Amino acid sequence: MNDAYTTLRVSREAGIARVTIDNPPVNVLDVALMGDLRHLLTALRDDDSVRVIVFDSADPEFFIAHVDMSLGDTPDALDKFAQDLPDGVNVFQALGELLRHQPQVTVIKLAGMARGGGAEFVAAADMTFAAIGRAGIGQIEALMGIVPGGGGTQYLATRVGRNRALEAVLSADLYDAETAERYGWVNRAVPADELDAVVDRLARDIAALPEGVIAAAKRAILPENLAEGLLRENDAWMGQIIRPAATELIRDGLAHGAQTPDGERDLEGLLRRLAGQDLEG
């Protein structure tokens, strides 16, 4: 199965598909990774031998950094994804909705940072377990002059409520595992050295449930219908992404080290400096 993917390592065991994201240098959500994730989720939809999908990262610092910031200069690169879009969603929202409606139980093992589109992917999954002292999650788009456009506003509000969703979107801060747990952004913050064992036990227990239980639970606990909210989000995102200021901020970010390991370690600080914000006051 690995031969089909360039940015994912996939293995199977006892009803569990284990998916490791491996898209150096920082696991940006670029055309290749988006394509592989869409291909994987579509291929597994009707595979009854897989009951649980666990996602982790080959990079201990970055789960999915964010959407590839260079896509604005090559918008036609996304055309192949636009050909079979469901009604009412853009190409980024379509990935989140595919994950959110996956028949298998989807679990994120968050041991590094997930920002922007990476945070949206995390929030679209069924469950997330975050490593204390290592995991970080944030919607950083506001510092680029835009708002989340891949489902993030809707997924976040569903998880944490409107007030905390506004805080996360407008502060553009990186939230640690314990705060994310307290807000309801992730299921649980666990000691970093226990993360593998916690997620592995849960995945094995769910995969071993009697026939039909997973499907019945997912029918009973349906994802919310976010169709209207996703349309509003896309309108808000499109209204900002076309502004020259947003283009300039994104290009400046790339020029000053975004999407490199050093630049990504404090991307919030980098973008605040470029935007002229005073971190001290």
Backbone as JSON, one array per atom type, in Angstrom:
{
  "sequence": "MNDAYTTLRVSREAGIARVTIDNPPVNVLDVALMGDLRHLLTALRDDDSVRVIVFDSADPEFFIAHVDMSLGDTPDALDKFAQDLPDGVNVFQALGELLRHQPQVTVIKLAGMARGGGAEFVAAADMTFAAIGRAGIGQIEALMGIVPGGGGTQYLATRVGRNRALEAVLSADLYDAETAERYGWVNRAVPADELDAVVDRLARDIAALPEGVIAAAKRAILPENLAEGLLRENDAWMGQIIRPAATELIRDGLAHGAQTPDGERDLEGLLRRLAGQDLEG",
  "N": [[0.82, -1.21, 0.0], [2.04, 1.21, 0.59], [3.4, 1.93, -1.71], [1.76, 3.47, -3.24], [1.85, 6.05, -2.36], [3.55, 9.16, -1.85], [3.97, 10.82, 0.28], [3.11, 9.66, 2.56], [3.37, 7.02, 4.97], [2.12, 3.88, 5.21], [0.67, 1.31, 7.12], [-0.83, -1.82, 8.08], [-2.65, -3.51, 10.63], [-4.39, -5.87, 12.39], [-7.04, -4.77, 11.99], [-6.46, -2.08, 12.11], [-5.37, 0.8, 10.47], [-2.36, 2.33, 10.15], [-1.08, 5.47, 9.75], [1.51, 7.38, 8.77], [2.55, 10.62, 8.46], [4.77, 12.0, 6.21], [6.39, 14.3, 4.96], [8.8, 16.03, 4.27], [10.31, 19.37, 4.46], [8.84, 20.08, 6.77], [6.35, 18.93, 6.83], [4.32, 20.34, 5.28], [1.0, 21.06, 4.16], [0.71, 20.39, 1.2], [0.2, 20.14, -2.41], [0.91, 17.49, -3.02], [0.68, 16.12, -0.51], [-2.01, 16.65, 0.12], [-3.22, 15.32, -2.02], [-2.42, 12.65, -1.55], [-3.63, 12.15, 0.97], [-6.35, 12.43, 0.35], [-6.59, 10.36, -1.53], [-5.95, 8.13, 0.08], [-7.99, 8.18, 2.11], [-10.27, 7.89, 0.55], [-9.78, 5.39, -0.63], [-9.92, 3.75, 1.61], [-12.53, 3.92, 2.47], [-14.51, 1.99, 1.8], [-13.41, -0.27, 2.79], [-13.8, -2.9, 4.66], [-12.1, -4.27, 6.29], [-10.6, -2.55, 7.72], [-10.94, -0.79, 10.65], [-10.16, 1.26, 12.3], [-8.33, 4.25, 11.92], [-5.2, 5.52, 12.43], [-3.38, 8.44, 12.72], [-0.12, 9.76, 12.57], [3.07, 11.46, 12.81], [6.12, 11.51, 10.96], [7.94, 13.38, 11.65], [9.15, 14.63, 14.61], [8.67, 17.22, 15.48], [6.72, 18.47, 13.92], [3.4, 17.97, 13.05], [1.27, 18.48, 10.94], [2.35, 21.21, 9.32], [1.01, 23.48, 8.14], [-1.16, 24.75, 5.53], [0.45, 24.78, 2.36], [2.18, 27.65, 1.84], [3.04, 28.68, -0.55], [1.19, 28.15, -2.48], [-0.44, 30.17, -3.34], [0.87, 31.41, -5.4], [0.76, 29.59, -7.39], [-1.97, 28.9, -8.29], [-3.31, 27.22, -10.08], [-2.4, 24.74, -9.49], [-4.13, 23.44, -7.84], [-6.21, 22.69, -9.38], [-6.8, 20.08, -10.19], [-8.0, 18.98, -7.99], [-10.33, 20.36, -7.87], [-12.04, 19.33, -9.7], [-13.78, 17.29, -8.94], [-15.27, 18.18, -6.77], [-17.42, 18.1, -3.92], [-20.67, 19.66, -3.7], [-20.75, 23.01, -2.54], [-18.38, 23.29, -1.04], [-14.92, 24.27, -0.7], [-11.63, 23.35, -2.03], [-9.99, 22.85, 0.16], [-11.72, 22.62, 2.33], [-13.03, 20.35, 1.45], [-11.27, 18.23, 1.96], [-11.25, 18.17, 4.77], [-13.95, 17.56, 5.22], [-14.14, 15.06, 4.03], [-12.54, 13.56, 5.78], [-13.99, 14.01, 8.15], [-16.33, 12.64, 7.73], [-15.56, 10.04, 7.46], [-16.02, 6.51, 7.5], [-14.57, 4.79, 9.19], [-13.14, 4.89, 12.54], [-11.32, 7.72, 13.29], [-8.19, 8.71, 14.45], [-5.99, 11.0, 15.9], [-2.61, 11.21, 16.63], [-1.0, 13.46, 18.28], [2.0, 14.81, 18.41], [3.6, 16.87, 17.81], [3.64, 20.09, 16.22], [0.65, 21.56, 14.95], [-0.67, 23.66, 12.74], [-2.91, 26.1, 11.25], [-4.03, 24.72, 8.28], [-3.2, 22.25, 9.17], [-4.14, 22.19, 11.81], [-6.84, 22.26, 11.22], [-7.18, 19.77, 10.0], [-6.7, 18.12, 12.19], [-8.88, 18.85, 13.85], [-10.97, 17.9, 12.34], [-10.89, 15.18, 12.59], [-12.02, 12.23, 14.4], [-11.03, 11.83, 17.02], [-8.45, 13.15, 19.14], [-5.28, 12.91, 20.62], [-2.92, 14.42, 22.63], [0.51, 15.2, 23.1], [1.94, 16.15, 26.1], [3.93, 18.98, 26.57], [5.06, 18.75, 24.1], [3.22, 18.84, 21.96], [1.45, 21.21, 19.92], [-1.11, 23.45, 18.9], [-2.84, 25.5, 16.58], [-4.68, 28.14, 14.99], [-3.4, 29.96, 12.67], [-3.93, 31.78, 10.73], [-4.87, 34.46, 10.78], [-2.66, 36.1, 11.17], [-1.63, 36.18, 8.69], [-3.28, 37.77, 7.36], [-5.7, 36.65, 6.7], [-8.53, 34.4, 7.18], [-9.27, 31.17, 8.69], [-9.82, 28.75, 6.14], [-10.35, 26.15, 5.53], [-12.37, 24.74, 6.8], [-11.82, 25.22, 9.41], [-12.96, 27.3, 11.06], [-15.54, 26.37, 11.53], [-15.24, 23.71, 12.49], [-13.79, 24.21, 14.78], [-15.47, 25.9, 16.31], [-17.52, 24.09, 16.77], [-16.24, 22.3, 18.43], [-15.14, 23.8, 20.62], [-16.78, 25.94, 21.23], [-18.27, 29.19, 20.48], [-17.07, 31.49, 21.65], [-14.46, 30.72, 22.47], [-13.54, 29.81, 20.04], [-13.43, 32.2, 18.55], [-11.44, 33.45, 20.05], [-9.23, 31.75, 19.54], [-8.97, 31.97, 16.74], [-8.59, 34.73, 16.31], [-6.53, 35.47, 18.03], [-4.5, 33.93, 17.05], [-2.71, 32.32, 18.33], [-0.42, 29.71, 19.43], [-1.5, 26.86, 20.93], [-0.92, 24.95, 23.85], [-0.82, 21.41, 24.75], [-2.22, 20.89, 27.15], [-3.85, 23.16, 27.53], [-5.34, 23.01, 25.18], [-6.72, 20.64, 25.68], [-8.26, 21.41, 27.9], [-9.9, 23.3, 26.7], [-11.34, 21.68, 25.02], [-10.49, 21.18, 22.51], [-8.81, 19.07, 21.9], [-9.06, 15.56, 22.69], [-7.61, 14.57, 24.91], [-4.83, 15.44, 26.91], [-1.73, 13.95, 27.27], [1.07, 12.52, 29.04], [4.13, 12.78, 27.25], [5.71, 10.49, 26.95], [3.88, 8.51, 27.22], [2.12, 8.61, 25.16], [2.12, 6.97, 22.8], [1.41, 4.45, 23.87], [-1.11, 4.96, 24.99], [-2.71, 5.71, 22.77], [-2.37, 3.45, 21.17], [-3.51, 1.39, 22.73], [-6.2, 2.25, 22.84], [-6.88, 2.25, 20.1], [-6.58, -0.48, 19.47], [-8.5, -1.61, 21.18], [-10.89, -0.5, 20.19], [-10.86, -1.46, 17.56], [-11.26, -4.14, 18.06], [-13.88, -4.44, 18.8], [-17.23, -5.87, 18.82], [-18.82, -6.93, 15.73], [-20.31, -4.38, 13.83], [-20.64, -2.48, 15.85], [-19.06, -0.13, 15.77], [-20.01, 1.16, 13.43], [-22.67, 1.53, 14.2], [-22.39, 3.27, 16.37], [-21.29, 5.5, 15.11], [-23.37, 6.17, 13.43], [-25.25, 6.93, 15.31], [-24.02, 9.05, 16.64], [-23.71, 11.5, 14.95], [-21.7, 13.59, 12.76], [-22.02, 17.15, 12.94], [-24.18, 18.98, 10.72], [-22.66, 21.13, 8.7], [-23.01, 22.7, 6.5], [-24.04, 25.31, 5.81], [-22.41, 26.93, 7.39], [-19.88, 26.35, 6.34], [-20.07, 27.48, 3.82], [-20.29, 30.19, 4.54], [-17.81, 30.51, 5.76], [-16.08, 30.06, 3.55], [-16.74, 32.26, 1.95], [-15.88, 34.34, 3.62], [-13.13, 33.77, 3.82], [-12.34, 33.91, 1.1], [-12.84, 36.58, 0.64], [-10.77, 37.78, 2.01], [-8.36, 36.58, 1.12], [-7.88, 37.57, -1.39], [-6.96, 40.09, -1.03], [-4.36, 42.49, -1.4], [-2.69, 42.91, 0.83], [-2.73, 40.5, 2.25], [-1.52, 38.75, 0.45], [1.03, 39.89, 0.39], [1.91, 39.56, 3.07], [2.0, 36.76, 3.25], [3.91, 36.1, 1.28], [6.1, 37.49, 2.32], [6.45, 36.07, 4.68], [7.29, 33.56, 3.7], [9.69, 34.36, 2.52], [11.18, 34.98, 4.75], [11.66, 32.63, 6.12], [9.52, 30.92, 6.73], [8.1, 27.67, 6.51], [10.47, 26.39, 6.72], [12.39, 24.43, 9.03], [13.58, 26.04, 11.12], [12.25, 28.52, 10.86], [9.61, 27.73, 11.27], [9.49, 26.98, 13.92], [8.94, 29.13, 15.57], [6.7, 30.39, 14.28], [4.54, 32.07, 14.71], [5.71, 34.26, 16.05], [7.47, 35.15, 14.05], [5.66, 35.96, 12.01], [4.23, 37.92, 13.36], [6.19, 39.84, 13.75], [6.7, 40.57, 11.09], [4.27, 41.68, 10.47], [4.41, 43.92, 11.97], [3.63, 43.92, 14.61], [3.84, 44.57, 18.11], [5.4, 42.57, 20.22], [5.92, 42.86, 22.89], [4.04, 44.55, 23.96]],
  "CA": [[0.0, 0.0, 0.0], [2.92, 2.38, 0.64], [3.88, 2.29, -3.04], [0.83, 4.4, -3.86], [1.95, 7.36, -1.73], [4.88, 9.76, -1.74], [4.07, 11.62, 1.51], [2.54, 8.88, 3.66], [3.77, 5.63, 5.18], [0.89, 3.23, 5.65], [0.74, -0.12, 7.46], [-2.08, -2.36, 8.62], [-2.49, -4.54, 11.65], [-5.54, -6.21, 13.23], [-8.14, -3.83, 11.85], [-5.98, -0.71, 12.28], [-4.47, 1.37, 9.47], [-1.48, 3.32, 10.78], [-0.68, 6.39, 8.69], [2.54, 8.32, 9.2], [2.76, 11.72, 7.51], [6.22, 12.13, 6.0], [6.51, 15.25, 3.85], [9.81, 16.98, 4.73], [11.0, 19.43, 5.75], [8.0, 20.36, 7.95], [5.01, 18.4, 6.62], [3.3, 21.28, 4.84], [-0.13, 20.48, 3.45], [0.88, 20.82, -0.18], [-0.59, 19.38, -3.37], [1.23, 16.06, -2.9], [0.09, 15.56, 0.71], [-3.46, 16.68, -0.03], [-3.6, 14.25, -2.94], [-2.25, 11.36, -0.89], [-4.65, 11.99, 2.01], [-7.63, 12.19, -0.33], [-6.52, 9.01, -2.1], [-5.99, 7.17, 1.17], [-9.31, 8.14, 2.75], [-11.22, 7.34, -0.42], [-9.49, 3.97, -0.78], [-10.29, 3.01, 2.82], [-13.94, 4.1, 2.82], [-15.28, 0.75, 1.65], [-12.57, -1.39, 3.22], [-14.34, -3.37, 5.93], [-11.05, -4.86, 7.13], [-10.02, -1.47, 8.52], [-11.94, -0.21, 11.55], [-9.58, 2.45, 12.94], [-7.19, 4.86, 11.21], [-4.4, 6.33, 13.35], [-2.45, 9.33, 12.03], [0.95, 10.39, 13.32], [4.02, 12.14, 11.95], [7.52, 11.08, 10.98], [8.72, 14.48, 12.19], [8.73, 14.82, 15.99], [8.32, 18.62, 15.76], [5.6, 18.97, 13.12], [2.39, 17.02, 12.56], [1.13, 19.14, 9.64], [2.7, 22.59, 9.64], [-0.1, 24.31, 7.68], [-1.25, 24.69, 4.07], [1.61, 25.3, 1.64], [2.0, 29.09, 1.62], [3.41, 29.04, -1.92], [0.13, 27.8, -3.42], [-1.01, 31.39, -3.89], [1.57, 31.77, -6.63], [0.47, 28.56, -8.4], [-3.34, 28.47, -7.98], [-3.76, 26.14, -10.95], [-1.95, 23.45, -8.94], [-5.26, 22.82, -7.15], [-7.3, 22.45, -10.33], [-7.17, 18.66, -10.26], [-8.88, 18.69, -6.86], [-11.6, 21.06, -8.05], [-12.84, 18.66, -10.72], [-14.81, 16.4, -8.37], [-15.62, 18.71, -5.46], [-18.83, 18.1, -3.52], [-21.28, 20.97, -3.73], [-20.74, 23.87, -1.36], [-17.11, 23.32, -0.3], [-13.72, 24.5, -1.5], [-10.75, 22.18, -2.06], [-9.45, 22.59, 1.49], [-12.84, 22.1, 3.13], [-13.38, 19.01, 0.99], [-10.43, 17.27, 2.66], [-11.77, 18.05, 6.12], [-15.25, 16.86, 5.21], [-13.85, 13.65, 3.74], [-12.09, 12.97, 7.04], [-15.03, 14.1, 9.18], [-17.38, 11.66, 7.44], [-14.95, 8.73, 7.23], [-16.73, 5.49, 8.28], [-13.71, 4.29, 10.25], [-12.8, 5.81, 13.62], [-10.06, 8.37, 12.96], [-7.52, 9.13, 15.68], [-4.75, 11.74, 15.69], [-1.57, 11.17, 17.66], [-0.39, 14.77, 18.07], [3.22, 14.92, 19.2], [4.31, 18.06, 17.35], [2.79, 21.25, 15.98], [-0.34, 21.56, 13.87], [-1.18, 25.01, 12.59], [-3.64, 26.35, 10.02], [-4.64, 23.53, 7.7], [-2.9, 21.1, 10.02], [-5.1, 22.23, 12.91], [-8.14, 21.9, 10.65], [-7.18, 18.31, 9.83], [-6.84, 17.56, 13.54], [-10.23, 19.07, 14.36], [-11.92, 17.13, 11.54], [-10.81, 13.77, 12.99], [-12.92, 11.85, 15.5], [-10.38, 11.94, 18.32], [-7.05, 13.58, 19.13], [-4.55, 12.79, 21.88], [-1.8, 15.35, 22.44], [1.64, 14.98, 24.0], [2.26, 17.28, 26.97], [5.29, 19.5, 26.39], [5.52, 18.62, 22.71], [2.18, 19.18, 20.99], [0.95, 22.57, 19.84], [-2.14, 23.56, 17.87], [-3.26, 26.88, 16.45], [-5.15, 28.69, 13.71], [-2.46, 31.08, 12.54], [-4.22, 32.5, 9.49], [-5.09, 35.9, 10.96], [-1.38, 36.79, 11.03], [-1.37, 36.28, 7.26], [-4.3, 38.64, 6.8], [-6.86, 35.87, 6.25], [-9.17, 33.59, 8.21], [-9.24, 29.77, 8.26], [-10.68, 28.51, 4.99], [-10.47, 24.72, 5.29], [-13.28, 24.17, 7.78], [-11.36, 25.48, 10.77], [-13.88, 28.1, 11.88], [-16.7, 25.57, 11.88], [-14.82, 22.59, 13.33], [-13.34, 24.74, 16.06], [-16.65, 26.34, 17.07], [-18.23, 22.89, 17.2], [-15.5, 21.66, 19.53], [-14.8, 24.61, 21.81], [-17.73, 27.03, 21.43], [-18.01, 30.39, 19.69], [-16.16, 32.45, 22.29], [-13.08, 30.24, 22.4], [-13.16, 29.77, 18.63], [-13.01, 33.55, 18.2], [-10.14, 33.68, 20.69], [-8.18, 31.01, 18.84], [-8.81, 32.49, 15.39], [-8.12, 36.12, 16.29], [-5.22, 35.57, 18.7], [-3.54, 33.18, 16.22], [-1.7, 31.74, 19.21], [-0.19, 28.27, 19.46], [-2.01, 26.36, 22.22], [-0.26, 23.72, 24.29], [-1.7, 20.25, 24.87], [-3.09, 20.97, 28.32], [-4.87, 24.17, 27.26], [-6.22, 22.46, 24.15], [-7.6, 19.68, 26.35], [-9.21, 22.15, 28.74], [-10.85, 23.95, 25.8], [-12.08, 20.69, 24.26], [-9.92, 21.11, 21.15], [-8.34, 17.69, 21.79], [-9.69, 14.7, 23.69], [-6.86, 14.4, 26.14], [-3.39, 15.69, 26.95], [-1.11, 12.84, 28.0], [2.54, 12.62, 29.05], [4.68, 12.45, 25.93], [6.22, 9.12, 26.91], [2.74, 7.59, 27.29], [1.21, 8.85, 24.04], [2.02, 5.79, 21.94], [0.69, 3.38, 24.56], [-2.51, 5.36, 25.16], [-3.4, 5.64, 21.48], [-2.35, 2.07, 20.7], [-4.51, 0.62, 23.48], [-7.53, 2.66, 22.4], [-7.11, 1.78, 18.73], [-6.77, -1.93, 19.5], [-9.78, -1.91, 21.83], [-11.98, -0.16, 19.28], [-10.81, -2.38, 16.42], [-11.69, -5.47, 18.5], [-15.29, -4.42, 19.18], [-18.08, -6.76, 18.01], [-19.24, -6.46, 14.42], [-21.41, -3.43, 13.73], [-20.7, -1.5, 16.93], [-18.49, 1.15, 15.32], [-20.95, 1.78, 12.5], [-23.85, 1.96, 14.94], [-22.03, 4.45, 17.16], [-21.09, 6.65, 14.22], [-24.7, 6.57, 12.98], [-25.95, 7.58, 16.42], [-23.31, 10.28, 16.99], [-23.38, 12.03, 13.63], [-21.09, 14.92, 12.68], [-22.99, 18.19, 12.68], [-24.3, 19.48, 9.35], [-22.0, 22.43, 8.7], [-23.05, 23.19, 5.12], [-24.2, 26.76, 5.75], [-21.23, 27.53, 7.99], [-18.75, 26.22, 5.42], [-20.26, 28.5, 2.79], [-19.93, 31.48, 5.14], [-16.36, 30.52, 5.93], [-15.42, 30.23, 2.26], [-16.92, 33.65, 1.54], [-15.0, 35.18, 4.45], [-11.75, 33.48, 3.42], [-12.12, 34.44, -0.24], [-12.82, 38.03, 0.73], [-9.48, 38.22, 2.54], [-7.19, 36.05, 0.41], [-7.64, 38.35, -2.6], [-6.43, 41.4, -0.69], [-2.89, 42.58, -1.58], [-1.98, 42.82, 2.11], [-2.58, 39.09, 2.6], [-0.49, 38.21, -0.45], [2.34, 40.42, 0.81], [2.28, 38.92, 4.32], [2.34, 35.36, 2.99], [5.19, 36.07, 0.56], [7.15, 37.9, 3.25], [6.68, 34.94, 5.58], [8.12, 32.59, 2.99], [11.02, 34.93, 2.31], [11.88, 35.08, 6.02], [11.92, 31.34, 6.74], [8.36, 30.03, 6.89], [8.21, 26.38, 5.83], [11.74, 25.77, 7.07], [12.3, 24.07, 10.45], [13.88, 27.16, 12.02], [11.18, 29.5, 10.78], [8.35, 27.19, 11.77], [9.5, 26.76, 15.38], [8.22, 30.27, 16.15], [6.07, 31.04, 13.13], [3.71, 33.18, 15.2], [6.6, 35.4, 16.28], [7.95, 35.64, 12.75], [4.6, 36.68, 11.3], [3.9, 39.14, 14.11], [7.23, 40.84, 13.45], [6.49, 41.05, 9.73], [3.07, 42.51, 10.47], [4.68, 45.11, 12.75], [3.05, 43.86, 15.95], [4.79, 44.68, 19.22], [5.21, 41.41, 21.1], [6.07, 43.24, 24.31], [2.99, 45.37, 24.48]],
  "C": [[0.85, 1.26, 0.0], [3.34, 2.85, -0.74], [3.01, 3.35, -3.69], [1.03, 5.83, -3.38], [3.4, 7.85, -1.68], [5.07, 10.49, -0.41], [3.53, 10.89, 2.73], [3.22, 7.52, 3.73], [2.59, 4.93, 5.83], [1.16, 1.76, 5.96], [-0.59, -0.54, 8.06], [-1.78, -3.45, 9.63], [-3.79, -4.68, 12.43], [-6.64, -5.16, 13.19], [-7.75, -2.37, 11.96], [-5.09, -0.34, 11.09], [-3.67, 2.46, 10.17], [-0.85, 4.16, 9.68], [0.3, 7.41, 9.26], [2.76, 9.35, 8.11], [4.25, 12.0, 7.42], [6.45, 12.99, 4.76], [7.5, 16.35, 4.25], [9.8, 18.26, 3.88], [10.1, 19.62, 6.96], [6.56, 19.87, 7.77], [3.99, 19.48, 6.26], [2.21, 20.53, 4.09], [-0.09, 21.02, 2.02], [0.05, 19.94, -1.1], [-0.35, 17.88, -3.22], [0.57, 15.45, -1.67], [-1.43, 15.58, 0.64], [-3.93, 15.53, -0.92], [-3.5, 12.88, -2.29], [-3.31, 11.12, 0.18], [-6.02, 11.72, 1.4], [-7.68, 10.77, -0.9], [-6.67, 7.95, -1.01], [-7.4, 7.05, 1.76], [-10.36, 7.55, 1.82], [-11.03, 5.83, -0.57], [-9.96, 3.16, 0.42], [-11.79, 3.05, 3.12], [-14.72, 2.8, 2.8], [-14.49, -0.48, 2.05], [-13.01, -1.84, 4.61], [-13.29, -3.99, 6.84], [-10.38, -3.82, 8.01], [-11.12, -0.81, 9.34], [-11.47, 1.1, 12.18], [-8.43, 2.94, 12.07], [-6.48, 5.77, 12.2], [-3.38, 7.12, 12.53], [-1.39, 9.82, 13.0], [1.93, 11.01, 12.33], [5.41, 11.54, 12.08], [8.42, 12.14, 11.59], [8.27, 14.75, 13.62], [8.3, 16.25, 16.32], [7.04, 19.08, 15.07], [4.68, 17.83, 12.71], [2.04, 17.4, 11.12], [1.34, 20.61, 9.93], [1.54, 23.53, 9.36], [-0.19, 24.1, 6.18], [0.0, 25.33, 3.46], [1.38, 26.76, 1.27], [2.36, 29.52, 0.2], [2.29, 28.76, -2.93], [-0.52, 29.03, -4.04], [-0.37, 31.81, -5.19], [1.37, 30.74, -7.74], [-0.95, 28.04, -8.18], [-3.85, 27.34, -8.85], [-3.32, 24.78, -10.46], [-3.09, 22.71, -8.26], [-6.38, 22.43, -8.1], [-7.74, 20.99, -10.35], [-8.08, 18.26, -9.11], [-10.26, 19.31, -7.05], [-12.54, 20.33, -9.0], [-13.96, 17.82, -10.14], [-15.21, 16.86, -6.97], [-17.1, 18.47, -5.15], [-19.37, 19.53, -3.57], [-21.05, 21.71, -2.43], [-19.47, 23.9, -0.55], [-15.97, 23.65, -1.25], [-12.77, 23.31, -1.37], [-10.19, 21.84, -0.68], [-10.54, 22.05, 2.42], [-13.19, 20.67, 2.73], [-12.55, 17.94, 1.68], [-10.94, 17.08, 4.08], [-13.07, 17.29, 6.18], [-15.09, 15.38, 4.89], [-13.43, 12.94, 5.02], [-13.21, 12.93, 8.06], [-16.12, 13.05, 8.98], [-16.82, 10.27, 7.13], [-15.68, 7.67, 8.07], [-15.88, 4.86, 9.38], [-13.57, 5.32, 11.36], [-11.43, 6.39, 13.3], [-9.46, 9.0, 14.21], [-6.21, 9.82, 15.31], [-3.85, 11.57, 16.9], [-0.73, 12.42, 17.47], [0.81, 14.93, 19.0], [4.08, 16.1, 18.77], [3.33, 19.18, 17.12], [1.86, 21.04, 14.8], [-0.94, 22.96, 13.82], [-2.03, 25.09, 11.31], [-4.35, 25.12, 9.51], [-4.34, 22.27, 8.47], [-3.85, 21.02, 11.21], [-6.49, 21.86, 12.43], [-8.25, 20.39, 10.46], [-7.38, 17.63, 11.18], [-8.28, 17.67, 14.02], [-11.28, 18.31, 13.57], [-11.93, 15.65, 11.93], [-11.74, 13.49, 14.17], [-12.3, 12.13, 16.86], [-8.94, 12.4, 18.14], [-6.48, 13.46, 20.54], [-3.21, 13.51, 21.7], [-0.74, 15.15, 23.51], [1.96, 16.25, 24.79], [3.72, 17.68, 26.75], [5.81, 19.42, 24.98], [4.49, 19.08, 21.69], [1.83, 20.66, 21.06], [-0.06, 22.65, 18.72], [-2.61, 25.0, 17.8], [-3.75, 27.21, 15.06], [-4.42, 30.01, 13.5], [-2.83, 32.05, 11.43], [-4.35, 34.01, 9.65], [-3.8, 36.69, 10.8], [-0.94, 36.89, 9.58], [-2.42, 37.16, 6.58], [-5.53, 37.92, 6.29], [-7.53, 35.21, 7.45], [-9.07, 32.13, 7.78], [-10.24, 29.54, 7.13], [-10.84, 27.05, 4.65], [-11.36, 24.02, 6.3], [-12.97, 24.56, 9.2], [-12.32, 26.28, 11.63], [-15.04, 27.25, 12.38], [-16.33, 24.41, 12.8], [-14.46, 23.07, 14.73], [-14.52, 25.17, 16.91], [-17.45, 25.15, 17.57], [-17.56, 22.25, 18.41], [-15.42, 22.52, 20.78], [-15.8, 25.71, 22.11], [-17.3, 28.29, 20.71], [-16.97, 31.29, 20.34], [-14.71, 32.0, 22.21], [-12.62, 30.1, 20.95], [-12.71, 31.14, 18.15], [-11.65, 33.88, 18.82], [-9.02, 33.01, 19.9], [-7.91, 31.59, 17.45], [-8.16, 33.87, 15.4], [-6.81, 36.33, 17.05], [-4.13, 34.95, 17.85], [-2.43, 32.56, 17.06], [-1.56, 30.24, 18.99], [-0.57, 27.78, 20.86], [-1.32, 25.06, 22.59], [-1.3, 22.63, 24.53], [-2.68, 20.4, 26.02], [-4.18, 22.02, 28.14], [-5.85, 23.66, 26.22], [-7.18, 21.44, 24.73], [-8.67, 20.41, 27.16], [-10.28, 22.83, 27.88], [-11.75, 22.94, 25.09], [-11.61, 20.55, 22.83], [-9.38, 19.71, 20.88], [-9.03, 16.87, 22.88], [-8.95, 14.7, 25.02], [-5.41, 14.79, 25.93], [-2.76, 14.6, 27.8], [0.4, 13.05, 28.03], [3.12, 12.1, 27.75], [5.14, 10.99, 25.86], [5.12, 8.07, 27.02], [1.84, 7.67, 26.06], [1.03, 7.61, 23.17], [1.17, 4.71, 22.59], [-0.8, 3.7, 24.69], [-3.28, 5.2, 23.85], [-3.45, 4.2, 20.98], [-3.4, 1.22, 21.42], [-5.92, 0.96, 23.01], [-7.84, 2.12, 21.01], [-7.36, 0.27, 18.7], [-8.12, -2.3, 20.12], [-10.96, -1.62, 20.91], [-12.02, -1.14, 18.12], [-11.33, -3.77, 16.78], [-13.15, -5.52, 18.92], [-16.1, -5.37, 18.29], [-18.54, -6.09, 16.71], [-20.41, -5.48, 14.52], [-21.42, -2.33, 14.78], [-20.18, -0.14, 16.48], [-19.47, 1.87, 14.4], [-22.18, 2.3, 13.22], [-23.56, 3.22, 15.75], [-21.89, 5.68, 16.28], [-22.41, 7.09, 13.58], [-25.44, 7.34, 14.07], [-25.34, 8.92, 16.78], [-22.8, 10.9, 15.69], [-22.59, 13.34, 13.72], [-22.19, 15.95, 12.4], [-23.01, 18.56, 11.2], [-23.79, 20.92, 9.33], [-22.08, 23.13, 7.35], [-23.14, 24.71, 5.06], [-22.96, 27.47, 6.31], [-20.02, 27.45, 7.07], [-18.86, 27.22, 4.27], [-19.88, 29.88, 3.32], [-18.43, 31.59, 5.3], [-15.65, 30.75, 4.61], [-15.57, 31.66, 1.76], [-15.98, 34.57, 2.31], [-13.53, 35.01, 4.05], [-11.43, 34.08, 2.06], [-12.04, 35.97, -0.22], [-11.5, 38.57, 1.24], [-8.29, 37.79, 1.68], [-6.88, 36.85, -0.85], [-7.04, 39.72, -2.3], [-4.91, 41.42, -0.85], [-2.12, 42.42, -0.27], [-1.74, 41.37, 2.51], [-1.49, 38.45, 1.74], [0.9, 38.64, 0.0], [2.81, 39.73, 2.1], [2.72, 37.47, 4.09], [3.69, 35.26, 2.28], [6.35, 36.48, 1.47], [7.48, 36.78, 4.23], [7.57, 33.9, 4.94], [9.55, 33.1, 2.83], [11.84, 34.96, 3.6], [11.92, 33.75, 6.78], [10.73, 30.47, 7.04], [8.56, 28.8, 6.01], [9.62, 25.82, 5.85], [11.66, 25.42, 8.56], [12.56, 25.23, 11.39], [12.75, 28.18, 12.03], [9.89, 29.02, 11.39], [8.33, 27.03, 13.29], [8.85, 27.92, 16.12], [7.58, 31.05, 15.02], [5.2, 32.21, 13.56], [4.56, 34.44, 15.4], [7.1, 36.0, 14.99], [6.88, 36.48, 12.06], [4.17, 37.94, 12.04], [4.95, 40.23, 13.82], [7.04, 41.42, 12.05], [5.28, 41.97, 9.63], [3.23, 43.78, 11.3], [4.04, 45.1, 14.11], [4.13, 43.9, 17.01], [4.53, 43.55, 20.19], [5.28, 41.79, 22.57], [4.86, 44.03, 24.83], [1.68, 45.25, 23.79]]
}
